[in-house]
Amino acid sequence: MASSCSCLASPAGAALCRPRRPRCRVACSAADAGEKSNTETAAWFSAGGKNAGRLACGVLAAWAVASASNPVIAASQRLPPLSTEPNRCERAFVGNTIGQANGVYDKPLDLRFCDYTNEKGNLKGKSLAAALMSDAKFDGADMSEVVMSKAYAVGASFKGTDFTNAVIDRVNFEKADLTGAIFKNTVLSGSTFDDAKMEDVVFEDTIIGYIDLQKLCTNTSISADSRLELGCR
């Protein structure tokens, strides 16, 4: 990534760069126990000193290892039949209680075709790991602090959804509508946004790996201001 910034060596050995805007790029690496090579990760976030830098590196290192061994669910992957459980949509208000990081569950969380438009209280902070969300509606919903590891959100609608402080890890957003969504201080590791609508998306203090950032920047629907926030070329 091209940048016009001054870099200083941090005590941890990572380069801290200060571009024209008040943001820092923290580069760090995480070695998988079963791999010889390192997985490089990076994050853009508001300048917050050495402790913030170490925290971002720690978060990204952990998710880099997990993402390498547990990739995003592909859109072509065969999904289970739609659940016939009468209250399956209400299960989102409880969420998963196990396997937050790895998407492990004792019973599938099937939210396909459910409508949570303008839901402001029941989704906040819930674990929706490995949830099946395709063609569901979350427009205007408060999904701050949710954990969505390995969720499948192909074709879902998240117009104006608030993902502040959420963990959006290895989520498939292919062809999803994310117009006006808010990713403030959100971890976006290993997620895919192929053909997603991303006009006016807010990327404020978003924590994202360098490779993931490169892929995200290929989405041409991202507005100019959002591309500047991300640091796209």
FENRASUL-V853518 format. One record per residue. PSI is psi in radians with two decimals (NA if undefined). NEAR is the number of other C-alpha atoms within 10 Angstrom. Layout:
psi	near
PSI	NEAR
PSI	NEAR
This chain:
psi	near
2.29	8
2.42	7
2.60	13
1.53	9
2.84	14
2.35	11
2.47	14
2.59	12
2.22	10
2.88	13
-0.49	9
-0.08	11
-0.01	10
2.69	18
2.20	17
2.04	21
2.42	20
1.77	18
-3.04	15
-0.66	11
2.72	12
1.19	10
2.77	19
2.54	24
2.11	25
2.05	24
2.30	21
2.97	24
2.64	19
2.17	18
2.21	15
2.46	17
-0.47	9
0.13	7
2.62	9
-0.49	8
2.83	11
2.65	15
2.01	17
2.36	16
2.78	25
2.75	20
2.62	25
2.25	26
2.87	24
2.53	16
2.07	17
0.23	11
-3.06	10
-0.69	13
-0.71	9
-0.68	15
-0.77	24
-0.67	17
-0.79	11
-0.74	23
-0.72	24
-0.77	15
-0.83	15
-0.63	26
-0.76	23
-0.78	15
-0.43	24
-0.72	24
-0.79	18
-0.71	18
-0.61	20
-0.62	13
-0.29	11
1.41	17
2.96	15
2.60	21
2.15	20
2.62	13
-0.44	16
-0.13	6
2.41	7
2.27	8
2.75	10
2.80	9
2.67	7
2.31	12
2.46	14
0.15	8
2.21	9
-0.67	7
0.60	9
-0.58	16
-0.59	18
-0.27	13
-0.37	14
-0.46	20
-0.21	15
-0.78	13
-3.05	20
2.53	23
-0.08	13
2.80	13
0.70	14
-0.76	18
-0.64	21
-0.02	17
0.41	22
2.47	16
2.71	15
-0.34	9
2.29	7
2.41	16
1.59	21
1.80	24
0.26	25
2.33	22
0.13	16
2.70	18
1.96	15
0.51	22
2.22	18
0.45	14
2.05	16
-0.21	15
-0.49	12
-0.17	16
-0.35	21
2.22	20
0.10	20
2.70	20
1.97	26
0.67	28
2.31	31
0.34	28
2.48	24
1.90	23
0.10	24
2.36	24
0.27	20
2.83	22
2.16	24
0.43	25
2.21	23
0.15	19
2.65	23
1.80	24
0.54	25
2.48	24
0.24	20
2.73	22
2.04	27
0.71	24
2.20	30
0.52	28
2.68	25
1.79	28
0.57	28
2.19	26
0.11	22
2.86	26
2.16	28
0.72	28
2.06	24
0.25	22
2.44	26
1.93	24
0.48	26
2.30	23
0.36	21
2.81	23
1.82	26
1.45	25
2.07	29
0.74	29
2.41	27
1.87	29
0.42	27
2.26	21
0.30	21
2.74	24
1.85	26
0.39	23
2.15	21
0.17	19
2.70	24
1.99	25
1.33	24
2.10	19
0.67	22
2.40	24
2.07	26
1.25	24
2.20	26
0.15	26
2.69	26
2.53	22
0.64	23
2.19	16
0.37	16
2.61	23
2.09	23
0.55	23
2.38	20
0.43	20
2.43	22
2.09	24
1.44	22
2.07	18
0.50	22
2.38	22
2.02	29
2.48	27
2.72	27
-0.78	20
-0.73	14
-0.66	17
-0.76	23
-0.74	16
-0.73	15
-0.67	20
-0.22	17
-0.19	14
1.95	17
-0.17	14
-0.19	16
2.27	20
2.87	15
-0.74	13
-0.71	14
-0.64	18
-0.61	20
-0.70	13
-0.72	18
-0.53	23
0.42	19
2.61	16
NA	11
